[in-house]
């Protein structure tokens, strides 16, 4: 399965890393690497992610890592996923 990142999701990862790096730059790099790894695994089994309850569409799914939600769209035409956003779960989802 192919894995693509939207501009927004890339910016999300950058913001997450900057925020965590304020306290510990090394931890920030490791955490973002874990988020990326979790997303790579999701691309292999795209339909295993939970349907995002805010949208209730079969092609908009999410996976979790800690408190973070990784929201993606299943892209059957390109045999992969497009990561839409990555954010802390206590925040509201805005697409």
Helices and strands as residue ranges (DSSP letters): E 2-5, H 7-21, H 25-44, G 46-48, E 50-51, E 60-65, E 68-75, G 76-78, E 80-88
